[in-house]
Amino acid sequence: MTEDMPYPIGAALRRKMGWNLYHYGIASEYYHPETKKQLIYQFGGPYEGAVGENTKLKIVNAIWPTANEQSHTGVHIGLTPYDIFSENRKIEIVEVPENPVPVLKRAKRLMFRQDYNPALRNCEHYTNYALSGTWESNQSSELLGKAMQAAGMALLASVFKD
C-alpha cells in the first residue's frame, strides 16, 4: 500500500453518511489515470463530474447531494477515486479478504448495473456480494424492521382509537 493506493486490494470499505448509516465500497486494483489515486468500486454514491441532464439523477442529487461541487451522486455500479468516495470523511476498512481475486471478479461482474434501490440493492448489498457472494444489507434490514414496527404501531393505534 502507498499514499495513492492506501487500501488493501479487495478490502471492504465504509464511510459515515449520517443518520447512523454508512456508504460501502470495495478497494480496487486500479488507480485514476491523472491523479493516480486508488479507485473504489461502489453502487451509488459520489462520482466525479456534473449530473448532466438525466432527470432521475437530478432528483437523486436534490435529495442526496454530494459534499463536493465537482461530483454528483450516481445510481450505478462503477469506480470512483477514494477521495471522492470519502466525501471528506474517514474511510474505515471493514474486512480484508485472504484472497482478493474472487472479490474483484464479483465486483466487476456487476459493473455498470443501474438498478440502485435503497432497500433492495444498495452499496452494502453490493459490497457483501463482492466479499462473499451473499446479497445482504444489515442497514436495510434494520431500517425495514423499524418501518414495520412503526406501521404496526400505527395500525394498533387506529384499532384502539375512540
Summary of the structure (lengths in Angstrom):
residues: 162
radius of gyration: 17.6
end to end distance: 65.6
largest distance: 67.2
contacts: 454
relative contact order: 0.18
helix: 35%
strand: 29%
